[in-house]
Amino acid sequence: MEEVPEGEHMNWTLIRNEFVQELKKATRIAAPMVAASVLQYLVQLVPVIAVGHLGQLSLSSVAIATALANVTGFSLLQTGLSAGLDTLCGQAYGAGQYQKLGVYVSSAIISLILVCLPVCILWVFMDKFLELMDQDHVIAQKAREYLMWLIPALLGSAILKPLVRFLQTQSLILPMLLSIFLVLCFQIPLCWILVYKLELGSPGAALAIDISTWLDVTLLGFYVVFSSACERTRVRFTKIAFPGILEFFRYGVPSAFMICLKWWSSELLTLLSGLLPNPKLETSVLSVCFMISTLHFTVSYGFGVSASTRVSNELGAGNPNRASVAVLAILSLAITEAVIVATTLFCCRHVLGYAYSNDKQVVHYLGVMTPLICLLVFLDSLQTVLSGVATGSGWQHIGAYINLGAFYLIGLPMGVVFGFVLHKRSKGLWIGVLSGYAVQSALLSLVTGATNWRKQANKVRKRIFAGSPRQEPCDPGGSRNSSADET
């Protein structure tokens, strides 16, 4: 048997040790982030559940208003524009340019408040748009009323989401977890009091969201201002923040398109299901499928945050080798999680529908759809991590083009063909979703695999230190340790 040189043993040992270290770092970020994401999902779900017991009119109007609020407002702020900070803050933190984090966050808050203004105007006249789409007049009025009550929450999100990204990029996840847990504990009784005891109905549910959002802003704001963990990166509003608005939009706009294009395609397919024969059954089944995938996304989102944080920190620190190892480590965690979840869903496919409906037709239909849901779970975990790599690296504009092609040139057309032309109904629409995810994951994998991490680290550090009073040499060879180990 041929002997392996001692140096090669040492190289493999070094790679293995770095991989294990990255697994530990990624887990310390992803685990609390998964918990925080699930709690955030429950915060959004509680008011809808409360309104659901008020009758069909309240439920239908709030369901429409919530979908419109997500598509036109919260998706732009929560998971869209604010994702630009994953690039800016994460890379600056890794490079040790701590003072820039506060400037970036200030620029982001100003930018998002400016974006809120046209969104608020749109919400004020939303009933007119709904009536143009042949929606019932009473439902349109109720939906507009609910949106009007949600405006304070929208403005609060313009502050909250930059603070969340600010903490994420420093791996400070536990304060976010504690904050959202306290908010949820406060919101449940608050929602019950406002909706039922004070008989405010759906406006009471919206008011509960407003108060919860601003409570979260207050808690995280106090932590950012007074915590010693944020001493080097403290957020301070100065005139320097205004020139930074253009740089924020430079990364925020493609981030918004990259994330929202995928989201909007799912909403379009749900609307298309209403055109199928037996639309009540088809829409119900497809909606439940998306509910299951959304619930899983709250888990995979934690891996995406971990990927974005670790990659941006290491590129900013000039450690391209560690950035590439971090990608492999987080992908291995995400794939393991996806296999476990998909296997569990498949084994429970005959009873899974009872969690959402007692209608045996719906339960059977969901049993047929479950294998396809399992495939989406796997692809969703993969693309979430790769999308996090894109935002952490700063090439989200490439991700936007990929999502545009994957979901609108491949996914939606294939969904229409399978759903309507080949008469596969909701199953065909879901095949379109899978096609979009498969193409997206394949293209993101190719871009990630072809990335020259050393060149990317050079590019990142050149941008970060441009115009800085203290210029540091660019050493992407890995000699400098990452500063993003703190949780």
Backbone torsions as a table, in degrees:
resi	resn	phi	psi	omega
1	MET	NA	133.2	-175.3
2	GLU	-73.1	134.3	-179.3
3	GLU	-78.0	142.6	177.7
4	VAL	-93.3	132.5	-179.8
5	PRO	-57.6	148.2	-177.9
6	GLU	-59.2	-38.4	-179.6
7	GLY	-61.3	-35.2	-179.8
8	GLU	-69.8	-37.6	174.2
9	HIS	-57.5	-44.2	-178.0
10	MET	-65.3	-39.2	179.5
11	ASN	-63.6	-46.5	179.6
12	TRP	-64.7	-37.5	177.2
13	THR	-64.2	-41.4	178.6
14	LEU	-63.7	-44.1	179.5
15	ILE	-63.2	-42.3	180.0
16	ARG	-64.2	-42.6	179.3
17	ASN	-63.5	-41.9	178.6
18	GLU	-65.0	-38.3	178.9
19	PHE	-63.3	-44.2	178.9
20	VAL	-64.0	-42.0	177.3
21	GLN	-60.7	-42.0	179.4
22	GLU	-66.5	-36.4	175.9
23	LEU	-59.6	-41.8	179.7
24	LYS	-66.8	-44.9	-180.0
25	LYS	-63.8	-44.1	-179.6
26	ALA	-63.7	-39.8	179.4
27	THR	-65.6	-39.2	180.0
28	ARG	-64.8	-26.4	176.9
29	ILE	-87.7	-46.3	-171.6
30	ALA	-69.9	-41.3	-174.6
31	ALA	-59.6	-56.2	177.9
32	PRO	-66.4	-27.7	179.0
33	MET	-69.0	-36.8	175.8
34	VAL	-61.9	-45.9	179.1
35	ALA	-62.0	-43.2	179.1
36	ALA	-64.2	-38.3	-179.5
37	SER	-67.0	-41.4	177.5
38	VAL	-63.6	-43.3	178.7
39	LEU	-63.8	-38.4	177.2
40	GLN	-63.0	-38.5	177.3
41	TYR	-62.8	-40.8	179.1
42	LEU	-67.3	-36.2	177.0
43	VAL	-60.3	-37.8	178.1
44	GLN	-76.3	-27.3	-175.4
45	LEU	-82.0	-35.6	-174.7
46	VAL	-55.2	-49.4	179.7
47	PRO	-61.7	-36.0	179.2
48	VAL	-66.2	-40.4	177.5
49	ILE	-63.3	-42.1	179.9
50	ALA	-62.1	-43.0	-179.6
51	VAL	-70.8	-29.1	-178.1
52	GLY	-59.5	-22.3	180.0
53	HIS	-91.5	5.5	-179.3
54	LEU	-94.0	-10.8	-179.7
55	GLY	127.0	168.6	-175.5
56	GLN	-65.7	-37.5	-178.4
57	LEU	-63.2	-47.2	-180.0
58	SER	-64.8	-43.2	-177.6
59	LEU	-65.9	-45.2	-177.3
60	SER	-66.3	-41.3	-179.6
61	SER	-67.7	-40.5	179.2
62	VAL	-69.8	-36.8	178.2
63	ALA	-62.4	-44.3	178.5
64	ILE	-65.6	-45.1	-178.7
65	ALA	-63.6	-39.7	179.6
66	THR	-64.9	-42.8	178.0
67	ALA	-62.4	-42.9	179.7
68	LEU	-67.8	-39.0	178.5
69	ALA	-63.1	-39.8	179.0
70	ASN	-67.9	-45.0	-175.2
71	VAL	-69.5	-44.1	-173.7
72	THR	-92.4	-18.1	-174.2
73	GLY	-128.6	-70.7	-170.7
74	PHE	-66.1	-33.5	178.3
75	SER	-65.5	-34.1	178.2
76	LEU	-67.6	-35.6	-175.4
77	LEU	-89.8	-50.7	-170.1
78	GLN	-69.6	-53.0	-173.5
79	THR	-113.8	3.4	-176.1
80	GLY	-107.5	-94.0	-175.3
81	LEU	-57.8	-40.8	-176.7
82	SER	-64.1	-18.8	178.6
83	ALA	-66.0	-16.7	175.1
84	GLY	-60.3	-25.8	178.1
85	LEU	-71.2	-22.1	175.6
86	ASP	-58.6	-38.5	178.4
87	THR	-75.4	-54.6	-172.4
88	LEU	-66.2	-53.7	-176.9
89	CYS	-71.4	-40.8	-177.8
90	GLY	-62.8	-44.2	-179.6
91	GLN	-71.3	-38.6	178.5
92	ALA	-65.1	-38.7	179.3
93	TYR	-65.8	-42.8	178.3
94	GLY	-63.6	-32.7	-179.7
95	ALA	-81.8	-3.2	-179.7
96	GLY	79.2	12.0	177.5
97	GLN	-91.0	68.2	-170.2
98	TYR	-65.3	-33.7	-177.4
99	GLN	-65.7	-22.7	-178.6
100	LYS	-73.1	-23.8	-179.2
101	LEU	-62.2	-45.1	178.8
102	GLY	-62.4	-38.1	178.6
103	VAL	-66.2	-44.1	179.9
104	TYR	-62.1	-42.6	-178.9
105	VAL	-66.0	-41.3	177.3
106	SER	-60.4	-44.3	178.1
107	SER	-61.7	-40.1	-179.0
108	ALA	-66.0	-43.3	-179.7
109	ILE	-62.0	-45.5	178.2
110	ILE	-60.8	-43.8	-178.3
111	SER	-63.8	-45.3	-177.0
112	LEU	-68.3	-35.5	175.6
113	ILE	-63.1	-39.3	177.0
114	LEU	-63.5	-38.9	178.7
115	VAL	-67.4	-32.2	-178.8
116	CYS	-63.0	-30.8	-174.2
117	LEU	-61.0	-52.9	177.1
118	PRO	-65.4	-30.7	178.1
119	VAL	-65.0	-41.4	178.3
120	CYS	-62.7	-40.7	178.0
121	ILE	-62.5	-40.8	177.7
122	LEU	-61.1	-42.9	-179.6
123	TRP	-64.8	-34.9	-179.6
124	VAL	-61.5	-35.6	-177.8
125	PHE	-105.5	19.6	-175.0
126	MET	-64.0	-30.7	179.8
127	ASP	-61.8	-35.9	178.5
128	LYS	-63.6	-42.5	-179.8
129	PHE	-66.4	-39.9	-179.6
130	LEU	-66.1	-38.7	178.6
131	GLU	-68.3	-33.3	175.2
132	LEU	-64.9	-24.6	178.8
133	MET	-93.6	18.4	176.3
134	ASP	66.1	26.9	173.9
135	GLN	-79.3	150.5	178.8
136	ASP	-57.8	138.9	-175.5
137	HIS	-60.8	-43.2	-177.4
138	VAL	-66.2	-43.5	178.5
139	ILE	-63.0	-40.5	179.5
140	ALA	-62.4	-41.6	179.1
141	GLN	-65.7	-43.0	178.8
142	LYS	-64.7	-39.4	178.9
143	ALA	-64.8	-43.4	177.4
144	ARG	-60.6	-42.6	179.3
145	GLU	-60.0	-42.8	179.8
146	TYR	-64.5	-41.7	178.9
147	LEU	-64.0	-38.7	178.7
148	MET	-61.1	-39.4	178.9
149	TRP	-71.3	-20.0	-178.9
150	LEU	-86.0	-7.8	-177.3
151	ILE	-57.1	-42.6	176.4
152	PRO	-59.3	-35.0	177.7
153	ALA	-68.1	-36.6	177.7
154	LEU	-62.5	-45.3	178.7
155	LEU	-66.1	-37.0	176.5
156	GLY	-64.5	-36.0	178.4
157	SER	-65.3	-28.6	178.3
158	ALA	-64.0	-23.6	175.9
159	ILE	-97.1	-39.7	-174.4
160	LEU	-65.1	-46.1	-173.2
161	LYS	-66.3	-40.8	173.1
162	PRO	-61.1	-37.2	177.5
163	LEU	-64.3	-39.6	178.5
164	VAL	-63.1	-46.8	178.4
165	ARG	-64.3	-36.8	177.7
166	PHE	-57.8	-44.1	-179.4
167	LEU	-75.4	-38.6	-179.8
168	GLN	-58.7	-45.4	-175.4
169	THR	-68.2	-14.5	175.0
170	GLN	-101.4	7.1	-178.3
171	SER	63.1	26.3	177.3
172	LEU	-94.1	75.5	-173.1
173	ILE	-90.8	-34.3	-175.2
174	LEU	-59.6	-40.7	176.0
175	PRO	-60.3	-37.7	177.2
176	MET	-65.0	-40.7	179.9
177	LEU	-63.5	-46.2	179.9
178	LEU	-64.1	-40.4	-178.6
179	SER	-64.0	-48.8	-177.6
180	ILE	-69.0	-29.9	175.3
181	PHE	-64.7	-45.2	177.5
182	LEU	-63.9	-38.3	178.8
183	VAL	-63.2	-44.1	179.8
184	LEU	-63.9	-43.1	177.9
185	CYS	-61.6	-33.3	178.6
186	PHE	-78.4	-35.7	-172.9
187	GLN	-71.6	-37.0	-176.0
188	ILE	-58.2	-55.3	177.1
189	PRO	-67.2	-33.5	179.1
190	LEU	-61.9	-43.2	-179.8
191	CYS	-64.8	-41.8	178.9
192	TRP	-62.3	-42.3	-179.8
193	ILE	-66.4	-47.6	-175.2
194	LEU	-69.5	-40.9	-175.0
195	VAL	-79.3	-43.0	-172.6
196	TYR	-104.2	-50.4	-176.3
197	LYS	-68.7	-47.4	179.0
198	LEU	-87.4	-4.3	175.5
199	GLU	53.9	43.3	177.5
200	LEU	-85.7	-12.9	177.7
201	GLY	66.3	-142.9	-177.3
202	SER	-62.5	-36.7	173.4
203	PRO	-59.0	-31.7	177.2
204	GLY	-65.9	-37.3	176.7
205	ALA	-65.4	-41.8	177.7
206	ALA	-64.8	-39.2	178.6
207	LEU	-64.4	-35.8	176.7
208	ALA	-63.5	-38.4	176.6
209	ILE	-65.5	-41.4	178.5
210	ASP	-58.7	-51.1	-176.5
211	ILE	-65.4	-40.5	179.6
212	SER	-63.3	-41.5	-179.7
213	THR	-62.8	-46.4	-178.4
214	TRP	-72.0	-27.4	173.2
215	LEU	-65.7	-41.4	177.4
216	ASP	-63.6	-41.8	177.1
217	VAL	-59.6	-43.6	-178.6
218	THR	-64.2	-46.7	-177.9
219	LEU	-63.4	-48.6	-180.0
220	LEU	-69.0	-34.5	177.8
221	GLY	-61.3	-44.3	178.0
222	PHE	-62.7	-39.6	-179.9
223	TYR	-65.0	-44.6	-179.0
224	VAL	-64.1	-37.2	-175.9
225	VAL	-77.3	-38.6	-170.1
226	PHE	-110.5	-12.0	-177.1
227	SER	-75.5	139.6	176.7
228	SER	-69.6	-21.9	179.1
229	ALA	-66.0	-23.5	-179.7
230	CYS	-105.4	16.2	-175.3
231	GLU	-61.1	-40.6	-177.1
232	ARG	-79.7	-21.0	-173.6
233	THR	-114.9	19.8	-172.5
234	ARG	-50.6	136.7	178.3
235	VAL	-81.6	121.1	177.1
236	ARG	-134.1	129.6	179.7
237	PHE	-81.3	116.9	177.7
238	THR	-133.6	171.5	-180.0
239	LYS	-66.9	-17.9	178.4
240	ILE	-64.8	-22.9	-176.8
241	ALA	-67.1	-29.2	-175.3
242	PHE	-68.6	-43.5	174.3
243	PRO	-63.9	-22.7	-179.3
244	GLY	-75.9	-8.3	-179.6
245	ILE	-61.6	-41.8	-180.0
246	LEU	-63.9	-40.6	179.1
247	GLU	-66.5	-36.9	178.0
248	PHE	-63.5	-46.5	179.4
249	PHE	-64.9	-28.8	179.7
250	ARG	-59.7	-35.5	178.4
251	TYR	-100.9	-28.6	-177.0
252	GLY	-71.7	-41.1	-177.3
253	VAL	-64.0	-50.9	176.6
254	PRO	-64.2	-29.8	175.5
255	SER	-63.7	-43.0	179.5
256	ALA	-62.9	-44.5	179.0
257	PHE	-65.4	-41.5	-178.6
258	MET	-60.1	-43.4	-175.6
259	ILE	-82.2	-44.8	-172.9
260	CYS	-74.7	-29.6	178.5
261	LEU	-59.2	-41.3	177.5
262	LYS	-66.4	-43.4	-179.2
263	TRP	-61.6	-48.3	-176.3
264	TRP	-65.5	-32.6	178.8
265	SER	-63.6	-36.2	177.5
266	SER	-65.8	-41.0	178.1
267	GLU	-63.2	-39.3	179.7
268	LEU	-65.0	-40.2	179.0
269	LEU	-67.0	-35.8	176.3
270	THR	-63.7	-41.9	177.0
271	LEU	-63.8	-39.9	-179.9
272	LEU	-64.7	-29.7	180.0
273	SER	-63.1	-23.3	177.4
274	GLY	-70.9	-11.6	179.3
275	LEU	-94.4	-4.2	-179.5
276	LEU	-78.8	159.6	171.5
277	PRO	-59.4	143.9	-174.9
278	ASN	53.9	61.1	-172.8
279	PRO	-62.2	-30.1	180.0
280	LYS	-61.8	-45.1	179.8
281	LEU	-67.7	-47.4	-175.8
282	GLU	-64.3	-44.6	-179.9
283	THR	-65.5	-40.9	-179.9
284	SER	-62.1	-46.6	-177.6
285	VAL	-65.3	-46.1	-178.2
286	LEU	-66.0	-36.8	178.4
287	SER	-63.6	-41.4	178.3
288	VAL	-65.2	-39.4	177.7
289	CYS	-59.5	-43.7	178.9
290	PHE	-69.6	-32.5	176.7
291	MET	-63.2	-42.2	178.5
292	ILE	-64.6	-44.6	-179.7
293	SER	-67.0	-34.0	177.3
294	THR	-67.1	-40.8	177.8
295	LEU	-62.7	-40.1	177.1
296	HIS	-67.2	-34.3	-179.9
297	PHE	-61.3	-30.8	177.4
298	THR	-62.2	-25.0	176.3
299	VAL	-84.0	-50.7	-177.6
300	SER	-65.5	-24.9	178.7
301	TYR	-58.9	-34.9	178.6
302	GLY	-62.0	-37.1	177.3
303	PHE	-69.9	-35.9	176.7
304	GLY	-63.4	-42.5	176.8
305	VAL	-62.7	-42.4	179.0
306	SER	-61.2	-42.9	179.5
307	ALA	-64.5	-46.0	-179.7
308	SER	-61.6	-43.3	-178.0
309	THR	-66.1	-50.2	-175.9
310	ARG	-66.2	-42.9	-178.6
311	VAL	-66.3	-45.7	-179.0
312	SER	-64.8	-41.4	179.5
313	ASN	-62.8	-44.9	-176.6
314	GLU	-72.3	-36.4	175.9
315	LEU	-65.9	-40.5	177.0
316	GLY	-64.9	-33.8	179.4
317	ALA	-80.0	-6.7	-178.9
318	GLY	78.6	32.8	179.8
319	ASN	-116.9	75.8	-176.8
320	PRO	-64.4	-33.5	179.9
321	ASN	-64.6	-42.6	179.0
322	ARG	-66.8	-34.6	177.7
323	ALA	-61.1	-44.6	-179.3
324	SER	-67.9	-38.4	177.7
325	VAL	-66.5	-36.9	178.1
326	ALA	-61.4	-40.7	178.4
327	VAL	-60.4	-47.0	-179.4
328	LEU	-63.9	-40.9	-178.4
329	ALA	-65.2	-45.0	-177.4
330	ILE	-71.2	-36.0	175.4
331	LEU	-61.1	-40.1	179.6
332	SER	-64.5	-39.6	176.9
333	LEU	-64.8	-45.4	-177.6
334	ALA	-64.9	-40.9	179.8
335	ILE	-66.5	-39.9	177.2
336	THR	-61.0	-45.9	178.5
337	GLU	-61.3	-42.2	-178.2
338	ALA	-64.7	-40.6	178.9
339	VAL	-62.9	-42.0	-180.0
340	ILE	-64.1	-47.8	-178.1
341	VAL	-66.3	-45.3	-178.8
342	ALA	-63.1	-40.9	178.1
343	THR	-63.1	-42.3	178.9
344	THR	-62.9	-45.5	179.3
345	LEU	-61.8	-43.1	-178.3
346	PHE	-64.0	-40.9	179.5
347	CYS	-67.4	-26.4	-178.5
348	CYS	-101.6	15.7	-170.5
349	ARG	-62.6	-29.3	-177.0
350	HIS	-80.9	-16.6	-179.3
351	VAL	-118.3	-5.0	-175.8
352	LEU	-59.2	-37.8	-176.5
353	GLY	-63.5	-25.8	-178.8
354	TYR	-66.3	-18.4	176.7
355	ALA	-70.9	-17.3	-176.4
356	TYR	-119.9	-21.1	-176.2
357	SER	-159.9	152.1	174.9
358	ASN	-98.2	-2.5	179.0
359	ASP	-73.0	118.3	-176.1
360	LYS	-64.2	-29.4	178.2
361	GLN	-66.3	-41.7	178.0
362	VAL	-66.3	-42.8	-179.1
363	VAL	-62.0	-43.7	179.2
364	HIS	-65.0	-42.7	-179.2
365	TYR	-61.5	-41.9	178.5
366	LEU	-65.7	-34.0	176.0
367	GLY	-61.9	-36.9	176.9
368	VAL	-70.1	-36.4	-177.1
369	MET	-78.7	-21.0	-172.1
370	THR	-57.6	-42.7	177.0
371	PRO	-57.5	-35.9	177.4
372	LEU	-70.4	-34.5	175.7
373	ILE	-64.2	-38.5	179.2
374	CYS	-61.2	-40.3	177.1
375	LEU	-63.2	-39.7	179.6
376	LEU	-66.8	-36.4	178.1
377	VAL	-57.9	-44.7	179.7
378	PHE	-64.5	-48.1	-179.0
379	LEU	-66.1	-34.9	-179.5
380	ASP	-65.7	-42.3	178.0
381	SER	-62.5	-40.8	-179.0
382	LEU	-66.0	-49.6	-176.4
383	GLN	-70.6	-28.9	178.7
384	THR	-64.7	-43.3	177.4
385	VAL	-65.2	-45.3	-178.7
386	LEU	-66.2	-35.0	175.1
387	SER	-66.3	-36.4	175.0
388	GLY	-64.2	-37.3	175.6
389	VAL	-62.8	-39.5	-179.6
390	ALA	-62.4	-47.1	-179.9
391	THR	-69.9	-35.8	178.5
392	GLY	-68.1	-31.7	-179.2
393	SER	-85.3	-25.4	-180.0
394	GLY	95.4	14.8	176.5
395	TRP	-110.9	42.1	178.5
396	GLN	-68.0	-18.8	175.1
397	HIS	-64.7	-34.5	174.9
398	ILE	-67.3	-40.9	177.2
399	GLY	-61.0	-35.6	178.7
400	ALA	-64.7	-44.6	178.4
401	TYR	-64.2	-39.0	178.9
402	ILE	-62.5	-46.4	-179.3
403	ASN	-66.0	-37.0	177.7
404	LEU	-60.7	-47.0	179.9
405	GLY	-69.9	-42.9	-175.2
406	ALA	-65.8	-43.5	-172.9
407	PHE	-94.7	-29.1	-175.4
408	TYR	-104.1	-23.0	175.6
409	LEU	-98.9	-22.9	-179.1
410	ILE	-115.2	-59.4	-171.4
411	GLY	-61.6	-57.1	-177.9
412	LEU	-62.5	-48.4	177.6
413	PRO	-58.8	-41.2	179.5
414	MET	-67.9	-35.9	175.9
415	GLY	-62.0	-42.3	178.5
416	VAL	-65.3	-44.0	-179.4
417	VAL	-62.9	-50.8	-178.8
418	PHE	-69.3	-37.1	-175.8
419	GLY	-75.6	-41.3	-172.8
420	PHE	-107.7	-46.1	-176.7
421	VAL	-73.5	-46.0	-179.9
422	LEU	-91.5	1.6	173.6
423	HIS	58.8	37.4	176.0
424	LYS	-88.2	-3.0	177.0
425	ARG	55.7	-134.8	-176.9
426	SER	-62.4	-31.9	177.1
427	LYS	-62.0	-39.6	177.6
428	GLY	-67.6	-40.4	176.6
429	LEU	-62.1	-38.8	-179.7
430	TRP	-70.1	-31.7	174.1
431	ILE	-62.2	-36.5	174.5
432	GLY	-61.9	-42.0	176.9
433	VAL	-60.4	-47.2	179.6
434	LEU	-61.0	-39.2	179.7
435	SER	-62.2	-43.9	178.3
436	GLY	-61.9	-44.7	179.5
437	TYR	-64.6	-38.9	-178.5
438	ALA	-65.3	-45.0	179.1
439	VAL	-65.8	-42.6	179.2
440	GLN	-60.5	-47.5	-178.4
441	SER	-63.9	-40.1	-179.5
442	ALA	-65.0	-45.0	-178.6
443	LEU	-69.0	-41.1	177.1
444	LEU	-63.8	-35.9	177.7
445	SER	-65.1	-41.4	179.1
446	LEU	-64.1	-43.7	-179.9
447	VAL	-65.2	-43.5	179.5
448	THR	-64.2	-43.4	-179.9
449	GLY	-66.1	-28.9	-178.6
450	ALA	-90.4	-1.1	-177.7
451	THR	-68.0	130.3	172.5
452	ASN	-88.8	98.1	-171.8
453	TRP	-65.3	-34.5	178.7
454	ARG	-64.6	-45.5	179.2
455	LYS	-64.8	-38.5	179.3
456	GLN	-65.4	-40.2	178.1
457	ALA	-64.5	-41.2	176.7
458	ASN	-59.7	-44.8	-178.4
459	LYS	-64.1	-43.2	-179.6
460	VAL	-62.4	-48.6	-176.1
461	ARG	-69.7	-31.5	176.1
462	LYS	-63.6	-40.5	178.7
463	ARG	-69.0	-42.8	-176.0
464	ILE	-64.9	-42.4	-175.1
465	PHE	-90.6	2.6	177.0
466	ALA	-66.6	121.1	179.1
467	GLY	81.3	1.4	178.4
468	SER	-78.0	146.2	179.9
469	PRO	-65.8	-25.7	-179.4
470	ARG	-118.6	104.8	-179.6
471	GLN	-86.6	125.9	178.3
472	GLU	-104.7	145.7	177.7
473	PRO	-66.5	146.0	179.0
474	CYS	-85.1	110.9	-178.6
475	ASP	-124.8	83.8	-177.6
476	PRO	-80.4	15.1	-176.6
477	GLY	-81.1	-5.2	176.1
478	GLY	97.3	13.1	-178.0
479	SER	-75.5	-23.9	-178.1
480	ARG	-95.9	133.4	-179.0
481	ASN	-78.6	148.1	178.0
482	SER	-72.3	145.4	178.5
483	SER	-97.8	11.6	-174.6
484	ALA	-102.4	40.4	-178.7
485	ASP	-95.3	-5.6	-171.1
486	GLU	-84.2	139.9	176.9
487	THR	-126.4	NA	NA
